[in-house]
Amino acid sequence: MKKLLLLLITVLAASTALADKIVFLDDPDDSIRARVHFILTAEREIRAQYFTIEDDEVSASGLSLLGKAAERGVKVRIIVDAMHNLMSDEKMAALLLNPNVEIREYNNFKLYAPWRYSKRMHDKALIIDRHALIAGGRNVANGYFGKASDDDEVTKPVLEDTDALVLDSSAIDEAANYFDNLWFSRFVKPVDLSYKDKKQLAEGACDSKRFQSERGDNEYDDCEYRRKNNIKKVQAAMLSLNQAYQKTIAENGNPTSKEGVLMAWDLLAVKTGNIDYIYDNPVGQKSNLEKPEALQNNIAKQLYAAVGRAQNHVVIVTPYFVVTPEQVELFKMLRERGVKVEVFTNGKNSNDVSAAHVGYENTVHLAEQQGVRVWLYNGPDTLHAKMVLIDDSILFVGSFNWDFRSQNLNREVGIIADITAVEQVNHLQTDIQDKLARIMSRSHPRGDGDNSNSKIGHLDENQIRKLATMIRSSHSRTWLWDLLFPLIKGQL
């Protein structure tokens, strides 16, 4: 009897410990701090996958943390979309000198299969030791964390974004398994650094060239000169990463234990119902929505199914809104049941992709015809958060935009969480409502005037003015996209 009672207590304790939990990472500083804390205390493996990793302050900070983790013996694996890998070869080479680091690219260009190049990996996820997951809209670059360009010249968009930290959930294992399947798939290949590869940097790498060519050139000397020059560049990159690491520690602290980090973030977390990690086919192309297997192999099918169960109110936040036929059917079904549907998306003052804005202008009437209320974000920063709130009780946060590209072409990931709290004050719902209220305060209903509020995060008035000028100039050739729209509609 005592053994049975002990077993029941153990099972109940385990089930309580594994209750799904979430922290809504709206504030960019909190989002950075979560990444720093969990990477610094990782013990076994870090999986990182991002649509873009740029070569700036935030990128250097993240790469430096991953490099230090590898020095502690942590296995670090990074997948980045090949078309949007902006890391310098020198920084990647510096990391790859450690055998615990691997970097692979998704969907390198193939001359014999150019049609594949339109299908990108838009995923954004960081998985630590299978005990923490950060997923949402943020890539690895200054703008996604509310920062201007390093030189303060504001040459790239600054983004209103969000993501979420998931703890104690089977969704973390789902994310890790998805990553592993994608890692070994035919779409992912090791990054090619050419002469900066560690084999080319190693002593003796030029020994095979110890002969004089017919032209009289000393190929060995040329090779050695290039090798030593590249070593200097990689060493400079290592120094730069070390400096970034020291700055990051100074700004965010250096937690001493995994248990302490888990306890600190657990205090901020909200216990939820089930959290699911949703994604596209990890080893093949995503399914057409009309096919039976789409529910397992297309994130849009999974997300639209969740939205379709709404009873009262759906709020969609998407940077790019290009209405597809499937979305029209979804909106029609919801409105026929009396469900209120609101969409927040970028207006011309904030949209950083002029082609996507042309797609919005040519299709938004299809949603409005179904009774969808559309709000336009005013800028001069850019709305980049990708969220859906269903009946104030189901939350989606991920990489999915409501357009043809995310629905049919790009690889996407995200979480769907039952955020109805049990026996606790649900500050998560308050955080989400605060986020939506801030977006609304910077938006206006489509057709109304500009009600924007120009106060933005870390930016001063001069940076805000430059940002607005940059966004306006990006739309100087929308006439061209208007002409091409019938041909490229499915790519937007």
N, C-alpha and C positions, 0 to 999 in steps of 0.2 A: 504493500500500500504506500509506504514511504517513497519507494522508487518511482511509482506511478505519479505521486504528487510532485516529486522533484522534476520528473520529465515534463509534466504539464506546466510547471512554473518556468522551466527552461524554454519551452516552446512559446509561451506567452511573452516572455522577455525578449526573445528573438524577434517575434512578430512586431512588438512595440518598437524595438530598435530600428527595424527596417521600414518604418512608416515613411512614405514618400514626403519629401520636404523641398521647399523652393524659396529662393531669395530673388526678388525682382530687382535686377541691376539696372535701374534707370540712370542713376547718377554716374557719369563717366569715371569719376575718381574711385567710386566704390567698385566699378567694374574692373578697373586696373588693379586695385588693391586685392580683389579676390584672386585674380590671376597670379599676382606676385606671391601671395601667401601660399597658395596651393602648389605652385611650381617649386617654391623654396623648400617645401616639406615633402615633396614627392619622394617615394622610396623605391619604386620598381620601374614604372613605365609612364611616359607621357605621350599621348597621341594628340597631334594638332593638325587640323585641316581647314584651309581657308581659301576663298576665292582669290584674294589678293593679299600679298605681304609686300609692303613698300619698303623703301630705303630711307627711313626718317627716324626721328627720336623714339617714337613708340615702338617701331620695329626693332631698333637697336636694343632697346630695353628688354623686349620680349626674347630676342635671340640670345642676349647675354645671360638671361635667367636660365634658358634651356641649356646653354653651354655649361653653366656652372652645375646644373643638375646632372648632366652627362659626366662631368668630372667626379661627381659623387658615386657614379656607377649606375645612374638611372638611364634606362633605355629611352631614347628620344626619337620619335618618328614624326616627320612632317610631310603632309601632302598639300601642294599648292597648285592651283590651276596654271598650266603652262603659259597661257596667254597673258596672265596677270601676275607672274612671278617677277617682282621688281627688286628683289634682294640683290645686292651686289655679289658678283662672283667671289670677290675677296672674302666677304663675310661668310658666305656659304662654305668656302674652302676652309676658313678658319674653324668653323664648327665641325666640318667633316674630317678634320685631322683626328678627332676623337672617334674611336670605333663604335662608341655608344650612340652616335648620331647618324641618322639616315634621312635624306631629303629626296622626295620623289615628286614628279610633276604629272598632272592629269592631262591627257589628251594632247600630246605634242602634235604639231602639224605634220601631216603625211601628204606628200604631193599626189600620191595615187588615190587618196581618199579625202579630197578637200571638203566634202559635205559634212564630215565628222567635226570639222573645225568650228561649226556653229554651235556645237553642243558642249557647254562648259560645266565645270564643277563649281557651283555657287555656294557650296557648303561652308558653314562657319561653326566650328565646334572645337572645344578643348576638353580632353578627358584625362583625368589624373588618377592613376592607380586603381581604376574602376571604383573609386569612392566619391568622385566629384565630376560633374559635367557642367560646362558653361556653353550655352548655345543661344543664338539670337541673330541680330543683324550686323554685328560689328566685325569688320575685317581687321587686319593688323596695320594700322596707319594712324597718323595724328588726327585726321579729320573725324574718324569714327569715335574718338574720345573727346570731341569738342575743342580740339586744339588747331590753331592755324598752322601754316607751313613753318618749318624751322626758322626761316629767314623773316618771318612775319610779313611777307609780301602777299600772302593769301593767294597762292597760285592754284590751290585745289579746294574743293568744297569742304565746308565744315558741316557736320551732320548731326541732326537730332536722332539719336538711335537708342537702342535698348537691347539687353539680353537677360538671361536668367541663369542662376546657379541652382543645380539640382543635387540633392543629397539623399542618401539612403533609399535609392529607388532602383528598380530593375531596369529603368530607362537608361541608366549608366552602362549596364552590361549590353543593352541593345545598341547603344552608340558605339561601344568598343568593338562589338562583333561586326557592325556595319563597316567601321573603319578598317578592320582586319580583312574583311572580304574585298573591299575596294582596293586596299594596299596590294593584294596579290592578284588583282584583276588585270586583264589585258590593256586597260586604259591607263595604267599608272606605270611610269618608268623612272629609273634613277636619274637625277639631274646630271646634265652633261656640262662639266666645267672646263673641258679641253685641257689647256696647259696649266690650269690652276688645280687640277685634280691632285690628290695627295700622292698618287703614284708618279705623276710628272714632277712633283716638287721634291721627291725623295732623292737622297744622295745616290748617284750612279744611274739616274734615270736617263742620262744622255750617253751612257757608255756604248750603246749600239751604234752611235754616230761617229765613232773614232776612225774616220777615214776622210780623205780629200775627195770632193766631188769632181766631176769632169770640168766644172766651171772654175775650179781652183778655190772655192769657198771652203772654209773650215766649218763643216756642219756641227761638229762637236762644240766648238767655241761658241757658235751662234746659239746652240741649244743651252749651253751652260749659262750664257749671258741672260737668256730669257728666263731660265729656271731661277737663277739668283734674284733677278729683278722681280719675279712673281712672288718669291719668298718674302722679299721686303714688303710688297703690297699686302700679302696675307698677314704678316707680322703687324703691320700698321692697322689692319682691320681688327686683329686680336686686341691690340691696345685700345682701339676705339670701343670695342665691346666691353672690355674691362672697365673703362671709364663710365660707360652707360650703366654697367652693373652697380658700381659704387654710387652713382647718382640715384638709381632706383632704390637701393637699400636705404640711402639717406632720407628719401622722400616717403618710403612706405614701411620702414622698419624691417627687421630680420627675425621672424618668428623662429623659435627654437625647436618646436616639436609639432608633428602632425596632429597629435591629440589636442594640443592647445589651439591650433587653427580650426580643427573640426568643432571644438567646443565653442569658440568665438563666433563662427559663422552659424552654428546651430542655434545660437541665441537670437539671431536675426531671422532665422528660417521660419516658415509657416508650414505646419503639417497639412497635407492636402489629401485628396482622394488619389486615385491612380494617375500616374504620369506616364504617358506613352511617348516614345521616340519614333517619329515617322520620317520616312525617307524613300528615295527611289531605288530601283533595282541596283544592288551594289556590284553585281558581276556582269550585267548586260544593260542594254538601253531601256529607258523607261517605257512602259506600255502605253499604247493608245488608250484613251479613256473609255472607248467603246468596248474594249476587250475584257473578258471576265477576270483575267489576272491583274487588271489595273489596280484593284483594291490592295494588292500586295506590292505592286511594282510601280505605282505612280502616287507621289505624295499629294497631288491635287485631288485625286479620287478620295483619299483618306480625309483630307481637310474639308472638301466639299460635303462629304457624308456627315461629318461632325456639325458643320454649319447648317446642313439641311434638317437637323433635329431640333433646331431652335424653336422656342415657343413664343417668345415675346420680342426680343431685341438682339440685333447683331451689329457690332461695331467693327469695321475693318480698317486697319491702318496699313497703307501700302505706298511706298514711294512712287511706284509706277503702276498706273491703272489703265490697261488696254483690255477692253471688255471682250471676252471670248464667247462663242455660242453656248458653251457649257455653263458659263457664269450667268448668261441671260436666263437659261432654264432654271438655274438655282434661284435666282432672284425672283423669277415669276412664281415659283412654287412657294417661296417664303411669303411674298406679298399676298398671294391668294389666301394664305392662312392668317393674314393680319399681322405678320411679324414685321416690325420696324427694322429697316436696314439703312445704316449710315456708313459712308466711305470717306475717310480722310486721305487725301493724296496731295502731291505737290502741284501748285499752280505754276504759272510761267515765271513768277518772281523767285521761285525756289528750285525748280526742276533742273538738275545738273546734266540731264541727258535729253538733248533737243529732239532726237528721233523718238524717244519714248513719249515726250510731250505731244508730238504730232499724232502718235498712236492714240493717246488719251483723247485729244480733241476730235479725232475721227470716229471714236467709238463710245464716248461717255453717254451720248444720247440713248444708246441701247439699254444702259442701266437705268437712266432716268425714266424711260418709257415704262419700266416695270415698277416705278415708284420708289427707287433708291434715292436717298438724299446724299448729295456729294458736297463735301467741304474741301476748299482749296487752301493749302498751307501757303503762307505769304513770303517766307524767307526773311532776310537774305540768306539764312542758313538753309540747309536742305533736309527735308524729312526723309529719314532712312529706316526708321523703325518698321518692323513687319510683325503686326499683331492682329489677332482676332479675339474679341471678347463676346461670348455667346451667353445671353441671359444672365450676365454678371456671375456666372458660375463655372464656365469652361473657358480656359485661356489657351490660345496658340501663340507661341513666340518662336520665330525661326528665320530662315533665309528666303522664304517664298514670297515673291511679288505676285500681285493679281494681274497677270498678263500672259500672253501666248508663250513667251520664252520660259517662264518658270513652270507653266502648265505642261508644255510639250517638249521642251528641249533641254533646259539646264537641269543638272543634278541639284537637288535641294534637300535640306533637313530641317527638323524643328521638333518642338515638344508640344503635346496637348495635355493639359493638366486640369483635373477637377479641383477647382480652388475653393470649394465650399468648405469652410473651416469647421472643425469639430471640437467643441469644448474649449475654444480659445478666442481671443479677440483677433479678428482677421485683418491685421495691418497690411497684408498683401493686397487685399481688395482696395484698401485706402490708397496704397502706393499706385496701383493701376489707375484708379480714378483720378489721382493727382496728375499722372502722366497724360491721360486723355484730356483733362481740363487745361493743361499747359498747351497741348497741341491745338485744342479748340480756341484758346485765347489768341493764337497766332494764325487762325484760319478764318475764312468767311464762307458762307454758303455760296455755291456756284451761282453766278449772276449778280451777287451783291458787290459792293465796293470793297476796297482794300482796308482791312481792320488790323493790320499787322502791328505787332509790338517788337521793336527793334532790339530789345535787350537780350543778349545771347551769352550765356555761360561765361567763358574765360576771355571773350574778345572785347577789345576796346572799340571806341567809336570809329577810329581810323580804319581798323581791320574790318569792321562791319560795312563801312562804305566801300572798301575795296572788294569785299565779298559780293556785295550787291552788283557792282560794276562787272565783275567776272561772270556772274550768272546771266546778266543781261546780254553780255557779248557772246555767250555760248549759244544764244538763240538767234544770232544774226543771219543764219542761213536756213531757217526752218522751211523756207519756200522749196528748197531742194528735197527735204524729207517729205513735204506734201506731195511733190511730184512722184516720188518713189514709193509712197505708202501702199498703193495697190499691189506692188511687187514684193514688198518686204514685210507686209502686215504680220505674217506668221512668225517673223523673227523678232518682233517687238515684245 
